[in-house]
Amino acid sequence: MRAAVLTGYRAPLDLADWPEPACPEDGVVLSVLACGICRSDWHSWTGADPDVVLPQIPGHEYCGVVEEAGPRVTGWKRGDRVIAPFILACGHCPACAAGEQTTCPSQVVPGFTAPGAFAERIAVPRADANLAALPATMDPALAAALGCRVTTAWHALTGRAGLRPGEWLAVYGTGGVGLSAMLLARAIGARTVMVDVVADKLAHARAHGADATVNAAETDPVAAVREITGGGADVAIEALGIAETTANALKSLRKLGRMVQIGMPAGKHAQMTLPMNAVYSGQLALFGTRGMPAWRYPSLLSLIDTGRVDLSPLIARRVALSDASAELAAFDRPAPPGVAVITDFAA
């Protein structure tokens, strides 16, 4: 099969004829319909993720069609269109039994600890515990974008911060996660203020429903957010994994506010100095989040499929497998608005 393989950090991916994946006894082999290109893939491409051992096939935001199912799989068959979370849980440990599959101690993460979906096919273990059916009308490119950015944002807003109608949400970083958070918050009935340093991204967010935007390259973002929201946001999302924006997100909250760290702190940002005086005096809550449990997928897919939220503004570029290297390198600088999704695995 054709695959884009990471063989050296910060080097173009190797477009190779790669061995076909073996079907796990408890898993499936999918023919990949689409795969998103995510900032987390960029972290592995730069060598910042210690879980990645070369050579590795990146790609953790994917959907596909079941080509083969292992003998222990009971819920899926050849021809099913499915999506999976990027954290593949075991389904039977205490964390999984409690519904907290994202903390499963024996999790498998395609693109990081197992071969990913920058390829024509991917093996997905633990299928009965992790796969979800795609609505028949859902665009595969949109489904692929759900696999990390939308699901992570949804779980952050509803499973961690408990965002409520009428509240103010401040989002630091208007990439795929940030834009997803804004669109989902609007569906909940919250108001949104988006913070970035890229004018095009802020304009894109305004065009798709952001209540306010702040260009942090031109003004103090904390003061601007506090003024717009009348004293501070109820909830803040940090979607970049950068020390400065993490600190600013905390300082943008009103008293008793809640902040969720979505951006992956890697490299020099793995250790941060934070304004704990703001946490203490404001009695703030700080949450970390990573992914979304598989059992929450059907309700989110239903929300999208019934038209209660339009996530099509996320998809900016449908690209070929051969374009993946250029898309990864684009994360070295402020990237253009929207998400790039691989939809052509032959070119």
Secondary structure by P-SEA (a helix, b strand, c coil): ccccccccccccccccccccccccccbbbbccccccccaaaaaaaacccccccccbbbbcccccccccccccccccccccccccccccccccccccccccccccccccccccccccccccbbbbcccccbbbbccccccaaaaaaaccaaaaaaaaacccccccccbbbbbccccaaaaaaaaaaaaaccccccccccaaaaaaaaaacccccccccccaaaaaaaaaacccccbbbbccccaaaaaaaaaaccccbbbbbcccccccccccccaaaaaaaabbbbbbbccccccaaaaaaaaaaaccccccccccccccccaaaaaaaaaccccccbbbbbccccc
